[in-house]
């Protein structure tokens, strides 16, 4: 007989990175999904270790004052949001507290943490959404977002508040078309052919929209009908084939049904060309604030001669630095992003930026300037390698700007920079992802010697 899940009644204490509330049952630590600090909740455990466990709040016995009714029927089930049951000012406060605690042990950091820069728009703010196809137990086709912790179960997304009204309508139309044509969903376990993903990208500065439908094979009439139903809602439409049935969808054949194949976004007056594979910050309005502040900090105490932009992506930071530095060298490892960065330089007629292809965490390219005044790093979630930090420190730049999406790896890397030796002068968090636990942090370090 299957053992019934264990249930506990606990009092929560604080938020932790990941969006759970921490509670204790005697000395046993429980990380609770869907709970807020200072709540008494009944928890059902779903994963238990020797000294800690993970559980889900199934009943709120004493709610926190920050708890509000959620506006989404899938709160707690969907893997997209973690804070739809929490008032927005409290979300910002909790994120700051998590950041401050993560920086414990980093000399001089905690007292410098500013309040989180809030998002003016907390609904419909994402400029990119990727939806997956699936089916219910009864075989009904679905298009939406993954249930939390599941790669098979799909929740409807036509009411998701992270995307625009136009995006929601596209989801409804594409799902109705697939049902009308009787096109199945790709089955992740059986590997039977079908529809895989629908990606919608929106340029908030130009109101342009791109849609890409990915399937494992072509279906008669599907591309033609897709163009017909989305003609009024999209500037660029792709129908793509992905025959690689293992792992995430990576289209091998793309057909442009409408438009030039790319859309154009603007950030602080700069133009960016976005294709189906282009990485771009998913909150345009908040990215503008983040990069504008980065450009301001780059000029303290004066205009840098040579600035080095590591993990440059498609060049948004390099382009912002170009206005305040004599020369910028951007380094990026992924070839499509390298090409996109060079296109964006030409699009903005910027002449003082060079783009080099190299993996910063492995080995930096030869031919970089001997004298570097400023280094900007915007690494992925795992942060910097110790070798990359040592290489940067050996160049002795006067200042370092670190853009981080992970407080834990940020704290780890800052400790190494402090030994270089650098001191921390500013820690400024930005909320690019309302209703989630994610946070972007901008840190300014200055060389002490």
C-alpha positions as CSV (number, residue, x, y, z in Angstrom):
1,X,0.0,0.0,0.0
2,X,1.3,3.4,-0.9
3,X,2.3,5.5,2.1
4,X,0.2,8.7,2.6
5,X,2.1,12.0,2.3
6,X,3.2,13.4,5.6
7,X,1.5,16.6,6.8
8,X,2.8,19.2,9.3
9,X,1.5,22.4,10.8
10,X,4.3,25.0,10.9
11,X,4.9,28.7,11.4
12,X,6.9,30.3,8.6
13,X,9.8,32.7,9.3
14,X,11.3,34.2,6.1
15,X,11.5,33.8,2.3
16,X,14.5,32.0,0.7
17,X,15.8,32.2,-2.8
18,X,13.5,30.0,-5.0
19,X,10.3,31.5,-3.6
20,X,9.7,29.2,-0.7
21,X,9.1,30.2,2.9
22,X,11.3,28.7,5.5
23,X,9.7,27.1,8.6
24,X,11.0,24.8,11.4
25,X,9.4,21.8,13.0
26,X,11.6,21.6,16.1
27,X,15.0,21.6,14.5
28,X,13.8,20.2,11.2
29,X,13.7,22.7,8.4
30,X,10.8,22.8,5.9
31,X,10.8,24.8,2.7
32,X,7.2,25.6,1.9
33,X,5.8,26.4,-1.5
34,X,2.9,29.0,-1.8
35,X,3.5,30.4,1.7
36,X,4.7,33.8,2.9
37,X,6.6,34.8,6.1
38,X,4.8,34.9,9.4
39,X,2.0,32.5,8.4
40,X,0.7,29.4,10.1
41,X,0.1,26.8,7.4
42,X,-0.6,23.1,7.0
43,X,2.0,21.6,4.8
44,X,2.0,18.4,2.8
45,X,5.6,17.2,2.3
46,X,6.6,16.0,-1.2
47,X,10.4,15.5,-0.7
48,X,12.1,14.7,2.6
49,X,15.8,14.5,3.5
50,X,17.5,13.8,6.8
51,X,17.5,17.4,8.1
52,X,15.1,19.2,5.8
53,X,12.1,18.7,3.6
54,X,10.1,20.4,0.8
55,X,6.4,20.8,1.1
56,X,3.4,22.6,-0.3
57,X,1.0,24.8,1.8
58,X,-2.4,23.1,1.5
59,X,-4.2,25.3,4.1
60,X,-3.5,28.8,5.3
61,X,-4.5,28.8,9.0
62,X,-3.2,32.2,9.9
63,X,-2.4,34.4,6.8
64,X,0.2,37.1,6.6
65,X,-1.0,40.7,6.1
66,X,0.8,40.7,2.7
67,X,-1.3,37.8,1.4
68,X,-3.9,38.8,-1.3
69,X,-6.3,36.8,-3.4
70,X,-4.6,35.6,-6.6
71,X,-5.9,36.8,-9.9
72,X,-4.8,33.5,-11.6
73,X,-6.7,30.2,-11.3
74,X,-3.4,28.3,-11.7
75,X,-1.6,29.9,-8.8
76,X,0.3,27.1,-7.0
77,X,0.1,24.8,-10.0
78,X,1.9,26.7,-12.7
79,X,5.7,26.9,-12.7
80,X,5.7,30.5,-14.0
81,X,4.8,32.6,-10.9
82,X,5.6,32.2,-7.3
83,X,4.1,35.4,-5.8
84,X,0.7,36.0,-7.3
85,X,-0.8,35.6,-3.8
86,X,1.5,38.4,-2.4
87,X,1.1,42.2,-2.6
88,X,3.7,43.7,-4.9
89,X,5.4,46.0,-2.3
90,X,5.9,43.0,-0.1
91,X,7.4,41.0,-3.1
92,X,10.0,43.7,-3.4
93,X,10.8,43.7,0.3
94,X,11.1,39.9,0.4
95,X,13.5,40.0,-2.7
96,X,15.7,42.6,-1.0
97,X,15.8,40.5,2.2
98,X,16.8,37.4,0.3
99,X,19.6,39.4,-1.5
100,X,20.8,40.9,1.8
101,X,21.0,37.4,3.4
102,X,22.7,35.9,0.4
103,X,25.5,38.6,0.8
104,X,26.2,37.6,4.4
105,X,29.9,37.2,4.7
106,X,30.7,39.6,1.8
107,X,32.5,42.4,3.5
108,X,30.7,45.8,3.1
109,X,28.0,44.5,0.9
110,X,24.9,44.1,3.0
111,X,24.7,47.7,4.2
112,X,25.0,49.0,0.6
113,X,21.9,47.1,-0.7
114,X,19.4,49.6,-2.0
115,X,15.7,49.1,-2.2
116,X,14.7,47.1,-5.3
117,X,13.9,49.2,-8.3
118,X,10.2,48.4,-8.9
119,X,8.5,47.6,-12.2
120,X,5.9,50.2,-13.2
121,X,4.0,47.4,-15.1
122,X,3.5,44.2,-13.1
123,X,1.1,42.6,-15.6
124,X,1.7,41.9,-19.3
125,X,5.4,42.8,-19.0
126,X,7.1,39.8,-20.7
127,X,8.2,40.4,-24.3
128,X,8.8,36.7,-24.9
129,X,6.8,33.6,-24.0
130,X,7.3,30.0,-24.9
131,X,4.3,27.7,-24.7
132,X,4.2,23.9,-25.0
133,X,1.7,21.6,-26.5
134,X,0.3,18.6,-24.5
135,X,-2.8,16.7,-23.9
136,X,-5.1,15.9,-20.9
137,X,-5.6,12.3,-19.6
138,X,-8.7,12.3,-21.8
139,X,-6.7,13.2,-24.9
140,X,-7.8,16.8,-25.2
141,X,-5.2,19.0,-26.9
142,X,-3.7,21.8,-24.7
143,X,-1.4,24.7,-25.3
144,X,0.2,26.5,-22.3
145,X,2.7,26.3,-19.5
146,X,4.1,23.4,-17.7
147,X,2.7,22.4,-14.3
148,X,5.2,23.0,-11.6
149,X,7.7,20.1,-11.5
150,X,6.3,18.3,-14.5
151,X,7.5,18.1,-18.1
152,X,4.3,16.4,-19.3
153,X,1.3,18.2,-17.7
154,X,0.3,21.4,-19.5
155,X,-1.8,24.2,-18.0
156,X,-3.9,26.5,-20.2
157,X,-2.1,29.8,-20.9
158,X,-4.8,31.9,-22.7
159,X,-5.4,33.7,-19.4
160,X,-1.8,34.2,-18.4
161,X,-1.2,37.7,-17.1
162,X,2.5,37.8,-17.9
163,X,1.9,38.3,-21.6
164,X,-0.1,40.9,-23.6
165,X,-3.7,40.7,-24.6
166,X,-2.6,40.2,-28.2
167,X,-0.4,37.3,-27.1
168,X,-3.3,35.6,-25.3
169,X,-5.4,35.9,-28.4
170,X,-2.6,34.2,-30.5
171,X,-2.6,31.3,-28.0
172,X,-6.4,30.9,-28.3
173,X,-6.3,31.0,-32.1
174,X,-3.4,28.6,-32.6
175,X,-5.0,26.0,-30.2
176,X,-8.3,26.3,-32.0
177,X,-6.6,25.8,-35.3
178,X,-4.7,22.7,-34.1
179,X,-8.0,21.2,-32.8
180,X,-9.8,22.1,-36.1
181,X,-7.1,20.4,-38.2
182,X,-6.8,17.5,-35.7
183,X,-3.0,18.0,-35.3
184,X,-1.7,16.2,-32.2
185,X,0.8,17.3,-29.6
186,X,4.3,15.7,-29.6
187,X,4.4,13.2,-26.8
188,X,7.5,13.6,-24.6
189,X,7.6,10.0,-23.5
190,X,6.2,8.0,-26.5
191,X,8.0,10.4,-28.9
192,X,5.1,10.3,-31.3
193,X,5.1,13.2,-33.8
194,X,3.2,16.4,-33.3
195,X,3.2,20.1,-32.3
196,X,5.9,21.1,-29.8
197,X,6.1,24.8,-29.0
198,X,4.6,28.2,-29.8
199,X,6.9,31.2,-29.2
200,X,5.6,34.7,-29.2
201,X,8.1,37.7,-29.1
202,X,7.0,41.3,-28.9
203,X,9.1,44.5,-29.3
204,X,7.5,46.9,-26.9
205,X,9.3,49.9,-28.3
206,X,8.0,49.3,-31.9
207,X,4.9,47.2,-31.3
208,X,6.2,44.5,-33.6
209,X,5.4,40.9,-33.0
210,X,7.0,37.6,-34.0
211,X,5.3,34.1,-33.8
212,X,7.0,30.8,-34.3
213,X,5.2,27.4,-34.3
214,X,7.4,24.3,-34.0
215,X,6.4,20.8,-35.0
216,X,8.3,17.6,-35.5
217,X,7.0,17.2,-39.0
218,X,4.9,19.2,-41.6
219,X,1.1,18.8,-41.7
220,X,-0.9,19.5,-44.8
221,X,-2.4,23.0,-44.8
222,X,-1.1,23.9,-41.3
223,X,1.3,26.6,-42.4
224,X,-1.2,28.2,-44.7
225,X,-3.9,28.2,-42.1
226,X,-1.4,29.6,-39.5
227,X,-0.7,32.6,-41.8
228,X,-4.4,33.2,-42.3
229,X,-5.4,33.2,-38.6
230,X,-2.4,35.4,-37.5
231,X,-2.2,37.8,-40.4
232,X,-3.6,40.7,-38.3
233,X,-1.7,39.9,-35.1
234,X,1.9,39.2,-36.2
235,X,4.5,41.1,-38.3
236,X,6.7,38.0,-38.6
237,X,5.5,34.4,-38.7
238,X,7.6,31.2,-38.8
239,X,6.6,27.6,-39.2
240,X,9.5,25.4,-38.1
241,X,10.4,21.7,-38.1
242,X,12.4,20.1,-35.3
243,X,13.2,16.4,-35.8
244,X,15.3,16.2,-32.7
245,X,12.9,14.4,-30.4
246,X,15.2,14.4,-27.3
247,X,15.7,17.5,-25.2
248,X,14.2,20.9,-25.7
249,X,12.9,22.1,-29.2
250,X,15.7,23.3,-31.4
251,X,14.3,24.0,-34.9
252,X,16.4,22.7,-37.8
253,X,14.2,24.0,-40.7
254,X,12.5,27.4,-40.6
255,X,10.0,28.8,-43.1
256,X,9.2,32.5,-43.0
257,X,5.5,32.7,-43.7
258,X,5.3,36.5,-43.3
259,X,7.8,39.4,-42.8
260,X,11.5,39.9,-42.9
261,X,12.4,37.2,-40.4
262,X,13.2,39.6,-37.6
263,X,11.6,42.3,-35.5
264,X,13.2,45.5,-34.1
265,X,13.2,46.6,-30.5
266,X,14.4,49.9,-28.9
267,X,16.2,50.4,-25.6
268,X,17.1,53.9,-24.4
269,X,17.1,55.1,-28.0
270,X,19.2,52.2,-29.3
271,X,17.9,49.8,-32.0
272,X,18.1,46.0,-31.7
273,X,17.3,43.4,-34.3
274,X,15.6,40.3,-32.8
275,X,15.4,37.0,-34.6
276,X,13.8,33.7,-33.4
277,X,17.0,32.6,-31.5
278,X,18.1,36.0,-30.2
279,X,18.6,36.4,-26.5
280,X,17.1,39.6,-25.2
281,X,16.0,40.7,-21.7
282,X,12.4,39.7,-21.3
283,X,11.2,42.9,-19.6
284,X,12.0,45.8,-21.9
285,X,10.9,48.6,-19.6
286,X,13.0,47.4,-16.7
287,X,16.0,46.5,-18.9
288,X,16.0,50.2,-19.9
289,X,16.3,51.2,-16.3
290,X,19.0,48.7,-15.6
291,X,21.2,49.6,-18.5
292,X,20.7,53.3,-18.1
293,X,21.9,53.0,-14.5
294,X,24.8,50.8,-15.6
295,X,25.9,53.5,-18.0
296,X,25.7,56.1,-15.2
297,X,27.9,54.0,-12.9
298,X,30.4,53.4,-15.7
299,X,31.3,57.1,-15.8
300,X,32.2,57.3,-12.1
301,X,34.6,58.9,-11.4
302,X,35.1,59.8,-15.1
303,X,34.9,58.6,-18.7
304,X,36.6,55.2,-19.1
305,X,39.1,54.9,-21.9
306,X,38.7,51.2,-22.6
307,X,35.8,49.2,-21.4
308,X,35.5,45.4,-21.6
309,X,32.0,43.8,-21.9
310,X,32.1,40.1,-21.0
311,X,29.2,37.7,-21.8
312,X,28.1,40.4,-24.2
313,X,25.2,38.6,-25.8
314,X,23.7,40.6,-28.6
315,X,25.5,43.8,-27.4
316,X,23.0,45.8,-25.3
317,X,25.6,46.6,-22.6
318,X,28.4,47.3,-25.2
319,X,26.1,49.7,-27.1
320,X,25.2,51.6,-23.9
321,X,28.9,51.8,-23.0
322,X,29.8,53.1,-26.4
323,X,28.3,56.4,-25.6
324,X,30.5,56.9,-22.5
325,X,33.8,55.1,-23.3
326,X,36.4,55.8,-25.9
327,X,36.6,52.1,-26.9
328,X,34.6,49.0,-26.0
329,X,35.6,45.4,-26.5
330,X,32.6,43.0,-26.3
331,X,33.3,39.2,-25.8
332,X,30.7,36.6,-26.4
333,X,30.9,32.8,-26.9
334,X,27.7,31.9,-28.8
335,X,28.2,32.5,-32.6
336,X,24.6,33.6,-33.4
337,X,24.8,36.2,-30.6
338,X,28.2,37.4,-31.9
339,X,26.7,37.9,-35.4
340,X,23.6,39.6,-33.9
341,X,25.9,42.0,-31.9
342,X,27.7,43.0,-35.0
343,X,24.4,43.6,-36.8
344,X,23.2,45.8,-33.9
345,X,26.4,47.8,-34.0
346,X,25.9,48.5,-37.7
347,X,22.2,49.2,-37.1
348,X,23.1,52.0,-34.7
349,X,26.2,53.2,-36.7
350,X,28.5,52.6,-33.7
351,X,32.2,52.6,-34.6
352,X,34.0,52.3,-31.3
353,X,33.0,48.7,-30.3
354,X,34.8,45.5,-31.3
355,X,33.1,42.1,-30.9
356,X,35.2,39.0,-30.2
357,X,34.1,35.4,-30.0
358,X,35.4,33.5,-26.9
359,X,34.1,31.6,-23.9
360,X,35.0,33.9,-20.9
361,X,34.9,31.1,-18.4
362,X,37.3,29.0,-20.5
363,X,39.8,31.2,-22.0
364,X,39.7,34.9,-23.1
365,X,40.9,35.8,-26.6
366,X,44.3,37.1,-27.4
367,X,44.7,40.6,-28.6
368,X,42.8,42.4,-25.9
369,X,44.1,45.8,-24.8
370,X,46.8,45.8,-22.1
371,X,45.2,48.7,-20.3
372,X,41.5,48.3,-19.3
373,X,39.7,50.9,-17.3
374,X,36.3,49.2,-16.8
375,X,35.1,45.5,-17.0
376,X,31.4,44.7,-17.1
377,X,30.3,41.1,-16.6
378,X,26.8,39.8,-17.1
379,X,27.3,36.0,-16.7
380,X,24.6,33.3,-16.7
381,X,23.2,31.8,-13.5
382,X,26.3,29.7,-12.6
383,X,28.3,33.0,-12.4
384,X,32.1,33.3,-13.1
385,X,34.8,30.7,-13.0
386,X,37.7,31.3,-10.6
387,X,39.9,31.5,-13.6
388,X,37.8,34.3,-15.2
389,X,37.9,36.2,-11.9
390,X,41.7,35.8,-11.6
391,X,42.1,36.9,-15.3
392,X,40.0,40.0,-14.7
393,X,41.8,40.9,-11.5
394,X,45.2,40.5,-13.2
395,X,44.2,43.2,-15.7
396,X,43.7,45.6,-12.8
397,X,40.8,47.5,-14.1
398,X,39.9,50.6,-12.1
399,X,36.3,49.5,-11.8
400,X,34.1,46.4,-12.3
401,X,30.4,46.3,-12.9
402,X,28.8,42.9,-12.2
403,X,25.2,42.2,-13.4
404,X,23.9,39.1,-11.6
405,X,20.7,37.1,-11.9
406,X,21.7,34.7,-9.0
407,X,22.4,36.1,-5.5
408,X,24.2,32.9,-4.4
409,X,26.8,32.9,-7.2
410,X,27.1,36.7,-6.9
411,X,28.1,36.4,-3.3
412,X,30.6,33.7,-4.1
413,X,32.2,35.7,-6.9
414,X,32.3,39.0,-4.9
415,X,34.3,37.3,-2.2
416,X,37.0,36.5,-4.7
417,X,37.0,40.0,-6.2
418,X,37.4,41.4,-2.7
419,X,40.7,39.5,-2.3
420,X,42.0,40.9,-5.6
421,X,41.7,43.5,-3.9
422,X,38.5,45.4,-4.8
423,X,35.9,47.1,-2.6
424,X,32.1,47.2,-3.2
425,X,30.7,50.7,-3.7
426,X,27.1,50.0,-4.8
427,X,24.6,47.1,-4.8
428,X,21.4,48.0,-6.7
429,X,18.7,45.4,-7.3
430,X,16.1,45.6,-10.1
431,X,12.8,43.7,-10.4
432,X,12.7,42.5,-14.0
433,X,10.3,39.6,-13.1
434,X,7.3,40.7,-11.0
435,X,5.4,37.8,-9.3
436,X,8.5,35.5,-9.5
437,X,11.4,35.1,-7.1
438,X,13.9,36.2,-9.8
439,X,16.0,39.4,-9.3
440,X,18.7,41.2,-11.2
441,X,21.5,42.9,-9.2
442,X,23.9,45.6,-10.3
443,X,27.2,45.8,-8.3
444,X,30.0,48.4,-8.6
445,X,33.4,47.4,-7.4
446,X,36.4,49.7,-7.3
447,X,40.1,48.7,-7.1
448,X,41.6,49.6,-3.7
449,X,45.3,49.7,-4.4
